[in-house]
Amino acid sequence: MSPGRGAFLVLEGPEGSGKSTLGSGLAARLRQAGHDPVLVREPGGTPVAEALRGALLEKGVAWSPEAELLFMVTARADLVRRVIRPALEAGRVVLSDRFDLSTRAYQGAGRGVDPDRLEWLNNVATEGLQPDLTLVLDLPSEIGLARQVAAGKDQDRLDRESADFHCRIAEFYRAAEGTGILHLDATLSAADLEQVAWQAVQAVVTG
């Protein structure tokens, strides 16, 4: 966490990997450590992005891969410009449930969108912003989907996609590499997963 700039933390992973639970735990720990984190989700986080989220996840609506991609990056562009960048410039810690890696996973590996086109649009949406730390929660897709069923989650349009679609996404996440990416075993208990994640977060926000 460099002087004059906050820290940008992102949680990524397939459906049912425990991002929301982990995010809540990390946010509580950040507050206990004296931070005032800004919590956002993708798609969402602004009135524009939340409206797009509602359209994207609506059941029974058919989307082309390209249209889905455009809605995702439009929502991201608004969130970056209106919330994430101002918070970082104010020295805040931003904790996001998903960011650009999700687009490469869902619209890239899942939908098969051309990677060059996808990366160009992603870069426009993020304005080149990269997370300081991306925690990828690795979990077999069948376990994640079973968790959702057991929890009684109301399945949205993406949840209802084929098993092959979700398998491609989980495999993409397991293979993801890059600066600031750290893989975590999402089969750990929620408490153990939070403890491992917190150690990584501490190294960033106090560095």
VOPAGU-2260 file (C-alpha; in pm, 1 decimal, decimal comma):
REM VOPAGU-2260
SITE   aa  ch    i         X         Y         Z
SITE  MET   A    0       0,0       0,0       0,0
SITE  SER   A    1     196,7     297,1    -129,0
SITE  PRO   A    2     182,6     641,7      38,8
SITE  GLY   A    3    -103,1     854,7     -92,4
SITE  ARG   A    4    -281,4     560,5    -251,6
SITE  GLY   A    5    -514,3     301,5    -109,8
SITE  ALA   A    6    -504,1     -73,1    -170,9
SITE  PHE   A    7    -719,9    -253,8    -426,7
SITE  LEU   A    8    -815,3    -607,7    -322,9
SITE  VAL   A    9   -1023,9    -845,7    -536,0
SITE  LEU   A   10   -1192,2   -1178,5    -465,0
SITE  GLU   A   11   -1240,8   -1414,1    -759,1
SITE  GLY   A   12   -1362,8   -1768,6    -810,0
SITE  PRO   A   13   -1635,8   -1988,7    -955,1
SITE  GLU   A   14   -1992,4   -2001,1    -827,9
SITE  GLY   A   15   -2023,5   -2124,2    -470,9
SITE  SER   A   16   -1657,1   -2072,8    -385,0
SITE  GLY   A   17   -1734,6   -1860,0     -79,1
SITE  LYS   A   18   -1639,3   -1512,2    -198,3
SITE  SER   A   19   -1923,7   -1335,8     -18,5
SITE  THR   A   20   -1853,1   -1505,2     313,9
SITE  LEU   A   21   -1481,3   -1436,0     284,4
SITE  GLY   A   22   -1544,9   -1075,9     182,8
SITE  SER   A   23   -1755,0   -1014,1     492,8
SITE  GLY   A   24   -1487,4   -1161,9     716,9
SITE  LEU   A   25   -1206,1    -963,9     557,6
SITE  ALA   A   26   -1406,8    -641,7     576,2
SITE  ALA   A   27   -1458,7    -695,7     949,5
SITE  ARG   A   28   -1087,9    -758,4    1001,5
SITE  LEU   A   29    -996,4    -448,9     803,2
SITE  ARG   A   30   -1223,6    -237,5    1023,9
SITE  GLN   A   31   -1071,0    -389,7    1336,6
SITE  ALA   A   32    -728,7    -295,1    1198,0
SITE  GLY   A   33    -835,7      68,5    1164,8
SITE  HIS   A   34    -933,1      80,4     798,0
SITE  ASP   A   35   -1260,4     199,9     648,5
SITE  PRO   A   36   -1290,3     -31,3     347,2
SITE  VAL   A   37   -1502,3      42,2      42,3
SITE  LEU   A   38   -1691,7    -273,5     -51,4
SITE  VAL   A   39   -1809,4    -322,2    -409,3
SITE  ARG   A   40   -1932,3    -606,2    -626,8
SITE  GLU   A   41   -1932,2    -678,5    -996,0
SITE  PRO   A   42   -2140,3    -621,4   -1185,8
SITE  GLY   A   43   -2279,7    -348,7    -963,8
SITE  GLY   A   44   -2172,1     -80,7    -721,8
SITE  THR   A   45   -2329,9     222,4    -890,5
SITE  PRO   A   46   -2688,9     292,9   -1000,5
SITE  VAL   A   47   -2590,3     233,5   -1364,2
SITE  ALA   A   48   -2399,0     -85,7   -1288,6
SITE  GLU   A   49   -2673,9    -223,5   -1064,2
SITE  ALA   A   50   -2931,2    -168,7   -1339,2
SITE  LEU   A   51   -2706,4    -355,0   -1581,1
SITE  ARG   A   52   -2660,4    -633,4   -1324,7
SITE  GLY   A   53   -3033,9    -680,8   -1300,6
SITE  ALA   A   54   -3063,2    -714,7   -1677,1
SITE  LEU   A   55   -2763,9    -947,2   -1705,5
SITE  LEU   A   56   -2880,6   -1193,3   -1441,4
SITE  GLU   A   57   -3250,6   -1198,6   -1526,4
SITE  LYS   A   58   -3377,1   -1550,7   -1577,2
SITE  GLY   A   59   -3510,2   -1658,9   -1915,4
SITE  VAL   A   60   -3338,9   -1384,3   -2116,0
SITE  ALA   A   61   -3110,8   -1495,5   -2399,5
SITE  TRP   A   62   -2790,8   -1295,2   -2448,2
SITE  SER   A   63   -2528,7   -1319,6   -2718,2
SITE  PRO   A   64   -2174,7   -1355,2   -2576,4
SITE  GLU   A   65   -2078,7   -1019,1   -2726,5
SITE  ALA   A   66   -2374,9    -834,2   -2576,0
SITE  GLU   A   67   -2307,6    -991,8   -2236,7
SITE  LEU   A   68   -1944,7    -878,2   -2258,7
SITE  LEU   A   69   -2041,9    -522,1   -2348,4
SITE  PHE   A   70   -2281,1    -497,0   -2054,6
SITE  MET   A   71   -2017,5    -633,1   -1816,2
SITE  VAL   A   72   -1745,1    -391,5   -1920,7
SITE  THR   A   73   -1987,9     -97,9   -1926,5
SITE  ALA   A   74   -2080,6    -171,9   -1565,4
SITE  ARG   A   75   -1710,3    -201,2   -1477,4
SITE  ALA   A   76   -1620,8     126,7   -1644,6
SITE  ASP   A   77   -1882,2     312,8   -1439,8
SITE  LEU   A   78   -1770,2     146,8   -1116,2
SITE  VAL   A   79   -1401,9     224,8   -1175,9
SITE  ARG   A   80   -1465,6     586,5   -1269,1
SITE  ARG   A   81   -1722,1     669,6   -1000,4
SITE  VAL   A   82   -1618,1     457,7    -701,4
SITE  ILE   A   83   -1293,2     260,4    -717,4
SITE  ARG   A   84   -1049,0     523,4    -844,7
SITE  PRO   A   85   -1178,4     804,1    -618,4
SITE  ALA   A   86   -1157,9     572,8    -316,7
SITE  LEU   A   87    -801,1     466,2    -396,7
SITE  GLU   A   88    -696,4     825,7    -454,9
SITE  ALA   A   89    -839,0     908,8    -111,5
SITE  GLY   A   90    -618,7     640,4      43,4
SITE  ARG   A   91    -901,8     391,7     110,1
SITE  VAL   A   92    -887,6      13,2      87,7
SITE  VAL   A   93   -1123,5    -116,5    -181,5
SITE  LEU   A   94   -1244,5    -477,2    -156,6
SITE  SER   A   95   -1423,5    -596,9    -469,1
SITE  ASP   A   96   -1622,8    -914,4    -522,0
SITE  ARG   A   97   -1494,9    -984,3    -877,5
SITE  PHE   A   98   -1312,8    -763,3   -1127,4
SITE  ASP   A   99   -1161,3    -805,7   -1473,9
SITE  LEU   A  100   -1046,7   -1166,0   -1421,0
SITE  SER   A  101   -1414,0   -1262,8   -1406,0
SITE  THR   A  102   -1464,3   -1135,6   -1759,1
SITE  ARG   A  103   -1179,0   -1349,3   -1885,4
SITE  ALA   A  104   -1329,0   -1645,3   -1699,8
SITE  TYR   A  105   -1698,8   -1609,5   -1786,5
SITE  GLN   A  106   -1707,4   -1434,6   -2122,5
SITE  GLY   A  107   -1366,8   -1567,0   -2233,4
SITE  ALA   A  108   -1332,4   -1926,2   -2115,3
SITE  GLY   A  109   -1704,5   -1973,8   -2059,6
SITE  ARG   A  110   -1852,1   -1807,8   -2369,5
SITE  GLY   A  111   -1555,1   -1828,8   -2605,4
SITE  VAL   A  112   -1532,9   -1456,9   -2685,0
SITE  ASP   A  113   -1221,9   -1366,7   -2883,5
SITE  PRO   A  114    -949,6   -1298,2   -2621,7
SITE  ASP   A  115    -798,7   -1000,8   -2808,1
SITE  ARG   A  116   -1135,8    -828,6   -2833,8
SITE  LEU   A  117   -1209,7    -907,8   -2470,4
SITE  GLU   A  118    -877,7    -770,6   -2344,9
SITE  TRP   A  119    -914,2    -449,9   -2544,4
SITE  LEU   A  120   -1257,7    -382,2   -2396,8
SITE  ASN   A  121   -1141,9    -477,7   -2048,5
SITE  ASN   A  122    -854,7    -229,2   -2069,1
SITE  VAL   A  123   -1091,1      46,2   -2176,6
SITE  ALA   A  124   -1322,2     -29,7   -1883,5
SITE  THR   A  125   -1048,7     -46,0   -1619,4
SITE  GLU   A  126    -842,9     244,3   -1757,8
SITE  GLY   A  127    -543,2      20,4   -1691,1
SITE  LEU   A  128    -623,0     -19,7   -1321,6
SITE  GLN   A  129    -489,7    -345,9   -1176,7
SITE  PRO   A  130    -561,2    -495,3    -833,3
SITE  ASP   A  131    -281,8    -498,1    -576,5
SITE  LEU   A  132    -398,8    -844,1    -471,6
SITE  THR   A  133    -636,7   -1089,2    -634,5
SITE  LEU   A  134    -738,3   -1383,6    -418,0
SITE  VAL   A  135    -862,0   -1667,0    -639,8
SITE  LEU   A  136   -1075,1   -1921,9    -455,5
SITE  ASP   A  137   -1017,7   -2253,6    -629,5
SITE  LEU   A  138   -1303,7   -2502,0    -611,9
SITE  PRO   A  139   -1431,9   -2777,2    -844,1
SITE  SER   A  140   -1742,8   -2650,5   -1017,7
SITE  GLU   A  141   -1959,6   -2941,8    -904,2
SITE  ILE   A  142   -1883,2   -2869,0    -538,8
SITE  GLY   A  143   -1963,6   -2501,3    -582,0
SITE  LEU   A  144   -2294,5   -2569,8    -751,5
SITE  ALA   A  145   -2385,2   -2828,4    -486,8
SITE  ARG   A  146   -2314,8   -2568,9    -217,5
SITE  GLN   A  147   -2556,9   -2327,8    -384,0
SITE  VAL   A  148   -2830,5   -2590,4    -398,7
SITE  ALA   A  149   -2775,0   -2686,1     -33,3
SITE  ALA   A  150   -2796,4   -2318,4      67,1
SITE  GLY   A  151   -3120,9   -2275,1    -124,7
SITE  LYS   A  152   -2978,8   -1998,0    -345,1
SITE  ASP   A  153   -3220,8   -1858,1    -598,3
SITE  GLN   A  154   -3036,9   -1936,2    -919,6
SITE  ASP   A  155   -2990,5   -1651,6   -1166,9
SITE  ARG   A  156   -2927,1   -1680,3   -1541,0
SITE  LEU   A  157   -2556,4   -1756,6   -1504,0
SITE  ASP   A  158   -2611,2   -2008,6   -1224,8
SITE  ARG   A  159   -2841,1   -2200,8   -1460,3
SITE  GLU   A  160   -2578,4   -2245,6   -1730,8
SITE  SER   A  161   -2454,5   -2593,3   -1823,2
SITE  ALA   A  162   -2215,6   -2799,9   -1613,5
SITE  ASP   A  163   -1959,9   -2772,3   -1895,6
SITE  PHE   A  164   -1980,2   -2392,6   -1882,5
SITE  HIS   A  165   -1910,6   -2387,8   -1509,1
SITE  CYS   A  166   -1633,0   -2646,9   -1546,4
SITE  ARG   A  167   -1454,0   -2428,9   -1804,5
SITE  ILE   A  168   -1472,5   -2133,2   -1567,1
SITE  ALA   A  169   -1336,1   -2328,5   -1270,3
SITE  GLU   A  170   -1052,0   -2463,7   -1484,4
SITE  PHE   A  171    -967,3   -2113,1   -1605,3
SITE  TYR   A  172    -946,9   -1986,5   -1248,2
SITE  ARG   A  173    -722,2   -2274,5   -1141,4
SITE  ALA   A  174    -478,7   -2188,7   -1422,1
SITE  ALA   A  175    -488,1   -1809,1   -1376,8
SITE  GLU   A  176    -149,8   -1643,9   -1331,7
SITE  GLY   A  177     -25,6   -1287,7   -1310,2
SITE  THR   A  178     101,6   -1013,0   -1086,1
SITE  GLY   A  179     -72,9   -1008,5    -750,8
SITE  ILE   A  180    -271,2   -1330,5    -807,4
SITE  LEU   A  181    -278,1   -1570,6    -512,3
SITE  HIS   A  182    -464,6   -1900,7    -521,1
SITE  LEU   A  183    -649,2   -2025,1    -211,9
SITE  ASP   A  184    -806,7   -2364,7    -146,1
SITE  ALA   A  185   -1179,2   -2297,2    -119,9
SITE  THR   A  186   -1242,6   -2644,2      23,8
SITE  LEU   A  187   -1098,0   -2517,0     352,8
SITE  SER   A  188   -1336,5   -2427,8     631,3
SITE  ALA   A  189   -1459,7   -2068,1     619,9
SITE  ALA   A  190   -1251,2   -1982,6     928,2
SITE  ASP   A  191    -930,3   -2135,3     790,4
SITE  LEU   A  192    -982,5   -1974,7     451,0
SITE  GLU   A  193   -1032,5   -1635,1     611,9
SITE  GLN   A  194    -716,9   -1670,1     818,8
SITE  VAL   A  195    -502,0   -1757,5     516,0
SITE  ALA   A  196    -657,5   -1475,8     313,5
SITE  TRP   A  197    -608,7   -1225,2     594,9
SITE  GLN   A  198    -236,1   -1295,9     608,7
SITE  ALA   A  199    -211,1   -1208,0     239,4
SITE  VAL   A  200    -424,6    -896,1     281,7
SITE  GLN   A  201    -219,5    -773,6     575,8
SITE  ALA   A  202      97,2    -792,1     367,8
SITE  VAL   A  203     -61,6    -557,3     113,3
SITE  VAL   A  204    -236,1    -303,7     332,9
SITE  THR   A  205      59,4    -264,5     569,6
SITE  GLY   A  206     334,0    -287,0     307,0
